[in-house]
Amino acid sequence: MADRVTVIGWDGSPLTAAGRSALGAATLVAGAPHHLTLPEVPPAAERIRLGSLPLAARRIAAHRGTAVVLADGDPGFFGVVRTLRDPEFGLEVEVVPAVSSVAAAFARAGMPWDDAQVVVAHPRTLRRAVNVCRAHTKVAVLTAPGAGPAELGLLLEGAPRTFVVCEELGTDREQVSVVTSDRAADHVWRDPNVVIAIGAPTTAESAPWIAGRAPAGPRGWVLPADSYEGPFGEAEAEPLRAAQLSRLGPH
């Protein structure tokens, strides 16, 4: 088992003293290609390109020495820390965080984000991310290849949104673009990117007290019976209908 595993967040700014110290002592370094070329990576260290996180975690667990994992943004926010801390691998993890890509995206857009929803999109789970964008007026989407701005825009047909697309945050290729969702498919977007999907403006609270915002629309377990086509079915009642509907979304 690795003697020590340090996860270092990277947001494009210089590493902290703690990050430089941990990286300088590493005998194994795991990260994306742009992390592994950082000048602070020891030349003699074994290098692992992160692809499958469980596979990388197994290799780190089997390593005899000091391991460092480099990850974009805050690695504890939809990041590698969750996988590395899985009891299957038995790793003790120290984290040196950086600014999360979501926080950086909203900063580039000049917008607050305590009222935003945050979702992760992959090709197999893209539709549920789209459903959250339909239900909420401010959503940050952490995208993946095949589940990016173009695909989001196509599936949001009928529910137009304004997209703020932040590409390659923290690098010298960083770019921020504002497009309407119906035009997102007209562009070729670079990975990684974060999409902020903005719907109709809502009245801001004077003093927000909870992160995120409830979906717009009527509140309660289920809409009134006369909102649906036809009466309740045999043995059906509002609690049963509410349970059925809850299984449908926002998956």
SULRA-V284159 format. One line per field, one symbol per residue. ss: DSSP state (@ for helix, = for strand, . for the rest). phi: phi as a letter, one per 30 degrees, with the letter a starting at -180 (. if undefined). burial: + if it has 16 or more other C-alpha atoms within 10 Angstrom, else -. A space follows every 50 residues. Layout:
# SULRA-V284159
ss = ???
phi = ???
burial = ???
This chain:
# SULRA-V284159
ss = ...=======......@@@@@@@@...====.@@@@.........====. ..@@@@@@@@@@...=======........@@@@........====.... @@@@@@@@@.......====..@@@@@@@@@@@@@..=====.=..=.@@ @@@@@......======.......======@@@@@@......======.. ........................@@@..........@@@@@@@@@.... .
phi = .edabcccdbbjdeddedddddddcdcbbcldedddcddddeedddcbdd bddddddddddddclccbccbdiddcchbdddddddeeciccccbcdbdd dddddddddibdbdcccbbccbedbddddddddddbcbbccdcbeibced dddddcejbdbccccccheicdcebcbcbdddcdddcccccdbbcccccd dcddddbebbdibdedjdckdadeeddcdideddicbeedddddddddbc d
burial = ++-++++++++---+---+--++--++++++---++----++--+-++++ ---+-++++++-+-++++++++++++--+++-++----+-+++-++++++ ++++++--+---+-++++++++---+++++-+++++++++++++--++++ +++-++---+++++++++++-----+--+-++-++---++-++++++++- -----------+---------+------------------+--------- -
